[in-house]
Amino acid sequence: MATTTAQATDLAGALVQAMHVLQDLYAETSRPLGLTPQQAHLLCVLLSGPLGMTELSRILSIERSSLTSMVDRLERRDLVARIPDPKDRRAYQIELTDPGRALAHDAHNALTTRIEDLTAHLSPTARRTLTATLMSTFNRD
């Protein structure tokens, strides 16, 4: 029993440490691009296509009022645009502009490059195992 508890604690500790490292990497890679980590995350999320405010709020785990302020700032910089939601004429979706798409790709590439550097010591087998484990654990939508 004690071993199981210690293993669970080790796993939780490792995941918390990984979360902090990833947050630091987001900050480190977004700052030179003139973005906050949250703005970089939002732009990267929008690379898959326009999303409504409710969905973005859920994905980013932030309140809608905070999201509205962030979208306003990014819109003033011509990085995102509000477009009418085809399914709800009262709502808008947020989409990347061309400059926003380019910056989102820059942010994504900078982050993935840093993650590649951080994990370069992993063997191909360890990399596949880690990827499969994370995908099966966190892709439960």
RAHU-V197719 format. One record per helix or strand of 2 or more residues. SS is the DSSP state (~ for helix, > for strand). FROM is the first residue (numbers start at 1). TO is the last residue. If there is no record, write none. Layout:
# RAHU-V197719
ss=<SS;SS>
from=<FROM;FROM>
to=<TO;TO>
This chain:
# RAHU-V197719
ss=<~;~;>;~;~;>;>;~;~>
from=<2;37;51;53;64;80;88;98;124>
to=<31;48;52;60;76;85;96;118;138>
